[in-house]
Amino acid sequence: MLAQNAAPAAEERARLLAESTAALFAACESPTAERGDLEHAFAAAWALAREYGSADDVMTVGWTYGWRELQDGRAERAQQVFGDLENAPQLSTEQRVYVRSAVAEARLRNGDVEGALALADAAWGELDPQWPSASNSRAELQLVRGAAHLALGLIDRAFGDFDAAAREPACEGDVDLRARVALARCNILLAIEGYDAIAAILTEGFLDVLRDEAPDTYVAALVRLATAESERARNQGSNGDAALALLERADAAVTAGFPIEPHDRVHADLVHVDLALRRGELELASTLLARLEHAALDDAALSARRAALRASLSLARADDRPALLRCSDDLQLEIERFSEHWKRTALRKGGRGFLHWGTQRLLFSEWLRVQLALDPTRAGVERALEPVLRAHGLATLAREAGWSASLAQILEVLAAPDRGVLIYLPAMDRSHVFCIDAADVTLHTLASGDRLDRIAQALELAWARPPDREPQAREQRRRALEGAARAGFAEFLPPSVWSRVERWSTCVVVGSDLTSAPAFECLLRPDGQWLGLTHGLVYLDSTALGLGLAARASVTSGPVDRELVVLGAPTHSPAVRAQFPSLAPIEWSARDERALTSGFDERRSVALWRGDATLDALRSALSGPSRVLALFAHGVYGATECAGSARPASLLLAPGARDDGVVCCDSVEQLALPPLVELLSCGAARGPLRKGDGSAAHLVGACFEGGAHTVLASRVNVGTDATLELARRFHHYLRTEGRAPAAALLQARRELAAASETSDPWCWAPLALYGAGWTPIFEASSAQSETASRTNARTLAAALAAASVVVVFVWRRRVRANGRQLT
């Protein structure tokens, strides 16, 4: 009797649960559902599922509603829902791990990037590969990891994450998952401006599949493809008809009931505004911006871009001064808001910098244009510069050390009667460069950031490889190099800029890494001279970093235990040889050793060669105060030991008792480094894709962290003989004559380039100076006194020699005279 009475109740509960779940599905799938109706439908279904449902019922209800909340931009509520789902008692461990990927996704969208990554990594550790859902969980967790790494600017890692997700078997049978992986890959391609690759992924055939089988991702795919087509049109100088057609398709799809996330809705409108401005459709741009005024933008980057486009419209319409003043106030507010948002994020060595994205630099670009429109005098330029300098203080190394920059400090420390500063700020439609020296502060407009990138990359392709031995190939290289070098000079140093730079002996280049880090050494002047042979050049990511390192350099004085610590030609361990089988041993001789140590006091120098060139030996040699560390070793990118680091550049030393000789950036930071570090290695200044904060991502930044204020390093491969000869000459002028590194390197380059066999820029241009390269390493007084004493000795010897010549000459005349007399 009891069993008969219980059966209808169970059936009734099952019916109620089914009906409530169906109502929740309907509410979540409706793009016009009211917020209250959604909450009510979820509450009813959730209560029944928790009380009477199975694990699958609980998963269905919690997952469905949680993802709708994410789509609607309510990440905080989604995180709460997924958290409750994870703690539901019905769920198995396998299901909890799967849900944890959704919790991590919600955390990520809520701005907790590091928390999301930590949760995804923890869930990954709990995965059992034998679970039926293991492949789905791995794909979901890889998506979260990739999105987190992308948000942190760790482009290489994000690529690996998304590629791994795409290889999961679960993607083959789950169209929705495959679609989300495709969109994730498009996100990273947008980050690196791989617009052609996006078009190859989001083909018409794939869009049809999304429309029919994964409608939740269809509009998002259209928006990403429209963005890519818009940027392709910008680069090609076309009118963007293809992008406009895609945006219209996205609008039509939304009208037809396809879902779109708020972030994508706003992003699509911003792309549309940008297109309208470029096409001269100012009324349409104004209408779209008016619609965006009512959009609640919690995303600081989107809000900043909206303000920048408002300013673009105002400038395009030639609005009156009151309107421009309002734009100025709005831009200043957005810059401050965005800066405060960045300050709250974790420090990101190896990740993106504050000025990494072109849309972020657009905000500053429009600020500069508005300020010059309001006041084109020096006062207006100086006002325009202020937020740019504050942004420099947000670079990783400067922010970590608490360094900042002001124009007064730049004029006092970085600029000098014969030295000036160039501060580059490329943006989407035009770029800017500030010229600062003791005489004036000026602002100049350059080509778009995309064009400067292409010019810089073409220049590197032309010079950063050894010259061919075959005469015809050498001639082809020479023509290509000269063409790229002249084009680079014209774009980066146009006449208005060059007329200032020409008067300097040393040029401090700030922010060139925002434009793919061109080698200014290889820019060819109108008179046919290489810039690297006429000017001392020093590179900085930010003025704040330069001022901080200059302050560090100003206290470098007093006696030292070591003038020079040199490490050369390390013997590699079997593990390293196995990991890098193509790595050739460094050929080494006593002559090479003398090349690196000449000019220094042997009594105060330590040399570590071959098997002695270990990390422990280097640490011991640097235990007391020293001035110069020269490392002649292989540099590699992506060693296994450094794979978990955001900075995969490393040096290969001899194996020690506790290591195989692979020295990652973290280990370099722990050394007590001297003021000057010479990384005479291939690609030591190479790091992950990162703009505006590049040195934090590789060995140069690690050396700064370890105490150096100046680093000599190369972004490209270097030749042994030319590098050693350059180092020998550099050391002579650095130590014997007490010149600053920039001046010493300039003279060394000139002498190397003067010889026909080393005249090609590949021989003398790869090694560049980063940091406070204008500051002498050795006190001028001691170096000059030693030089003076040697000069006096040489002068005395010359005088004695000259006197002896005179005596002989007089004696011979007398002999001849006497002879004639005697005869």
Secondary structure as the mmCIF struct_conf table of DSSP 4:
data_model
#
loop_
_struct_conf.conf_type_id
_struct_conf.id
_struct_conf.beg_label_comp_id
_struct_conf.beg_label_asym_id
_struct_conf.beg_label_seq_id
_struct_conf.end_label_comp_id
_struct_conf.end_label_asym_id
_struct_conf.end_label_seq_id
HELX_RH_AL_P HELX_RH_AL_P1 LEU A 2 GLU A 29
TURN_TY1_P TURN_TY1_P1 PRO A 31 THR A 32
HELX_RH_AL_P HELX_RH_AL_P2 ARG A 35 TYR A 52
HELX_RH_AL_P HELX_RH_AL_P3 ALA A 55 GLN A 71
TURN_TY1_P TURN_TY1_P2 ASP A 72 GLY A 73
HELX_RH_AL_P HELX_RH_AL_P4 ALA A 75 GLU A 86
TURN_TY1_P TURN_TY1_P3 ASN A 87 ASN A 87
TURN_TY1_P TURN_TY1_P4 PRO A 89 GLN A 90
HELX_RH_AL_P HELX_RH_AL_P5 THR A 93 ARG A 109
TURN_TY1_P TURN_TY1_P5 ASN A 110 GLY A 111
HELX_RH_AL_P HELX_RH_AL_P6 VAL A 113 GLU A 126
TURN_TY1_P TURN_TY1_P6 PRO A 129 GLN A 130
BEND BEND1 TRP A 131 TRP A 131
TURN_TY1_P TURN_TY1_P7 PRO A 132 SER A 133
HELX_RH_AL_P HELX_RH_AL_P7 ALA A 134 ALA A 151
TURN_TY1_P TURN_TY1_P8 LEU A 152 GLY A 153
HELX_RH_AL_P HELX_RH_AL_P8 ILE A 155 ARG A 167
BEND BEND2 GLU A 168 GLU A 168
TURN_TY1_P TURN_TY1_P9 PRO A 169 PRO A 169
HELX_RH_AL_P HELX_RH_AL_P9 ALA A 170 GLY A 173
HELX_RH_AL_P HELX_RH_AL_P10 VAL A 175 ALA A 191
TURN_TY1_P TURN_TY1_P10 ILE A 192 GLU A 193
HELX_RH_AL_P HELX_RH_AL_P11 TYR A 195 ILE A 201
BEND BEND3 LEU A 202 LEU A 202
HELX_RH_AL_P HELX_RH_AL_P12 GLU A 204 GLU A 213
HELX_RH_3T_P HELX_RH_3T_P1 PRO A 215 THR A 217
HELX_RH_AL_P HELX_RH_AL_P13 TYR A 218 GLN A 236
TURN_TY1_P TURN_TY1_P11 GLY A 237 GLY A 237
HELX_RH_AL_P HELX_RH_AL_P14 ASP A 241 THR A 255
TURN_TY1_P TURN_TY1_P12 ALA A 256 GLY A 257
HELX_RH_AL_P HELX_RH_AL_P15 PRO A 262 ARG A 278
TURN_TY1_P TURN_TY1_P13 ARG A 279 GLY A 280
HELX_RH_AL_P HELX_RH_AL_P16 LEU A 282 LEU A 292
TURN_TY1_P TURN_TY1_P14 GLU A 293 HIS A 294
BEND BEND4 ALA A 295 ALA A 295
HELX_RH_AL_P HELX_RH_AL_P17 ALA A 300 ALA A 316
TURN_TY1_P TURN_TY1_P15 ARG A 317 ALA A 318
HELX_RH_AL_P HELX_RH_AL_P18 ARG A 321 LYS A 343
TURN_TY1_P TURN_TY1_P16 ARG A 344 ARG A 344
BEND BEND5 THR A 345 THR A 345
HELX_LH_PP_P HELX_LH_PP_P1 ALA A 346 LEU A 347
TURN_TY1_P TURN_TY1_P17 LYS A 349 GLY A 350
BEND BEND6 GLY A 351 GLY A 351
TURN_TY1_P TURN_TY1_P18 PHE A 354 LEU A 355
BEND BEND7 TRP A 357 TRP A 357
HELX_RH_AL_P HELX_RH_AL_P19 GLY A 358 LEU A 374
BEND BEND8 THR A 377 THR A 377
HELX_RH_AL_P HELX_RH_AL_P20 ARG A 378 HIS A 392
TURN_TY1_P TURN_TY1_P19 GLY A 393 LEU A 394
BEND BEND9 ALA A 395 ALA A 395
HELX_RH_AL_P HELX_RH_AL_P21 THR A 396 ALA A 401
TURN_TY1_P TURN_TY1_P20 GLY A 402 GLY A 402
HELX_RH_AL_P HELX_RH_AL_P22 LEU A 407 GLN A 409
HELX_RH_PI_P HELX_RH_PI_P1 ILE A 410 LEU A 414
STRN STRN1 ALA A 416 ALA A 416
TURN_TY1_P TURN_TY1_P21 PRO A 417 ASP A 418
STRN STRN2 ARG A 419 PRO A 426
BEND BEND10 MET A 428 ASP A 429
STRN STRN3 SER A 431 ILE A 436
BEND BEND11 ALA A 438 ALA A 439
STRN STRN4 VAL A 441 LEU A 446
BEND BEND12 ALA A 447 ALA A 447
HELX_RH_AL_P HELX_RH_AL_P23 GLY A 449 TRP A 463
BEND BEND13 ALA A 464 ARG A 465
HELX_LH_PP_P HELX_LH_PP_P2 PRO A 466 ASP A 468
BEND BEND14 ARG A 469 GLU A 470
HELX_RH_AL_P HELX_RH_AL_P24 PRO A 471 PHE A 492
BEND BEND15 LEU A 493 LEU A 493
HELX_RH_AL_P HELX_RH_AL_P25 PRO A 495 VAL A 501
TURN_TY1_P TURN_TY1_P22 GLU A 502 ARG A 503
BEND BEND16 SER A 505 SER A 505
STRN STRN5 THR A 506 VAL A 510
BEND BEND17 GLY A 511 GLY A 511
HELX_RH_3T_P HELX_RH_3T_P2 SER A 512 THR A 515
TURN_TY1_P TURN_TY1_P23 SER A 516 SER A 516
HELX_RH_3T_P HELX_RH_3T_P3 PHE A 520 CYS A 522
HELX_LH_PP_P HELX_LH_PP_P3 LEU A 523 LEU A 523
STRN STRN6 LEU A 524 LEU A 524
HELX_LH_PP_P HELX_LH_PP_P4 ARG A 525 ARG A 525
TURN_TY1_P TURN_TY1_P24 PRO A 526 ASP A 527
BEND BEND18 GLY A 528 GLY A 528
STRN STRN7 TRP A 530 TRP A 530
HELX_RH_3T_P HELX_RH_3T_P4 LEU A 531 LEU A 533
TURN_TY1_P TURN_TY1_P25 THR A 534 THR A 534
BEND BEND19 HIS A 535 HIS A 535
STRN STRN8 GLY A 536 LEU A 540
BEND BEND20 ASP A 541 ASP A 541
HELX_RH_AL_P HELX_RH_AL_P26 THR A 543 SER A 554
TURN_TY1_P TURN_TY1_P26 VAL A 555 VAL A 555
BEND BEND21 GLY A 558 GLY A 558
BEND BEND22 ASP A 561 ASP A 561
STRN STRN9 ARG A 562 GLY A 568
BEND BEND23 ALA A 569 ALA A 569
HELX_LH_PP_P HELX_LH_PP_P5 PRO A 570 SER A 573
HELX_RH_AL_P HELX_RH_AL_P27 PRO A 574 GLN A 579
TURN_TY1_P TURN_TY1_P27 PRO A 581 SER A 582
HELX_LH_PP_P HELX_LH_PP_P6 LEU A 583 GLU A 587
HELX_RH_AL_P HELX_RH_AL_P28 ALA A 590 THR A 597
TURN_TY1_P TURN_TY1_P28 SER A 598 GLY A 599
BEND BEND24 PHE A 600 PHE A 600
HELX_RH_3T_P HELX_RH_3T_P5 GLU A 602 ARG A 604
STRN STRN10 SER A 605 TRP A 609
HELX_RH_3T_P HELX_RH_3T_P6 ARG A 610 ASP A 612
STRN STRN11 THR A 614 THR A 614
HELX_RH_AL_P HELX_RH_AL_P29 LEU A 615 ALA A 621
TURN_TY1_P TURN_TY1_P29 LEU A 622 LEU A 622
BEND BEND25 SER A 623 GLY A 624
STRN STRN12 SER A 626 PHE A 632
BEND BEND26 ALA A 633 ALA A 633
STRN STRN13 HIS A 634 TYR A 637
HELX_RH_3T_P HELX_RH_3T_P7 THR A 640 CYS A 642
TURN_TY1_P TURN_TY1_P30 ALA A 643 GLY A 644
BEND BEND27 SER A 645 ALA A 646
STRN STRN14 ALA A 649 LEU A 652
STRN STRN15 ALA A 654 ALA A 654
BEND BEND28 ALA A 657 ARG A 658
BEND BEND29 GLY A 661 GLY A 661
STRN STRN16 VAL A 662 CYS A 664
HELX_RH_AL_P HELX_RH_AL_P30 CYS A 665 GLU A 669
TURN_TY1_P TURN_TY1_P31 GLN A 670 GLN A 670
BEND BEND30 LEU A 671 LEU A 671
BEND BEND31 PRO A 675 PRO A 675
STRN STRN17 LEU A 676 LEU A 679
BEND BEND32 SER A 681 SER A 681
TURN_TY1_P TURN_TY1_P32 CYS A 682 ALA A 685
BEND BEND33 PRO A 688 LEU A 689
BEND BEND34 LYS A 691 GLY A 692
HELX_RH_3T_P HELX_RH_3T_P8 GLY A 694 ALA A 697
BEND BEND35 HIS A 698 HIS A 698
HELX_RH_AL_P HELX_RH_AL_P31 LEU A 699 GLU A 705
TURN_TY1_P TURN_TY1_P33 GLY A 706 GLY A 707
BEND BEND36 HIS A 709 HIS A 709
STRN STRN18 THR A 710 ALA A 713
BEND BEND37 ARG A 715 VAL A 716
HELX_RH_AL_P HELX_RH_AL_P32 THR A 720 HIS A 731
HELX_RH_PI_P HELX_RH_PI_P2 HIS A 732 THR A 736
BEND BEND38 GLU A 737 GLU A 737
HELX_RH_AL_P HELX_RH_AL_P33 PRO A 741 ALA A 754
BEND BEND39 ALA A 755 ALA A 755
HELX_RH_3T_P HELX_RH_3T_P9 SER A 756 THR A 758
BEND BEND40 ASP A 760 ASP A 760
HELX_RH_AL_P HELX_RH_AL_P34 PRO A 761 TRP A 764
BEND BEND41 ALA A 765 PRO A 766
STRN STRN19 ALA A 768 GLY A 771
BEND BEND42 ALA A 772 ALA A 772
TURN_TY1_P TURN_TY1_P34 GLY A 773 TRP A 774
BEND BEND43 THR A 775 THR A 775
BEND BEND44 ILE A 777 PHE A 778
HELX_RH_AL_P HELX_RH_AL_P35 ALA A 780 LEU A 822
#
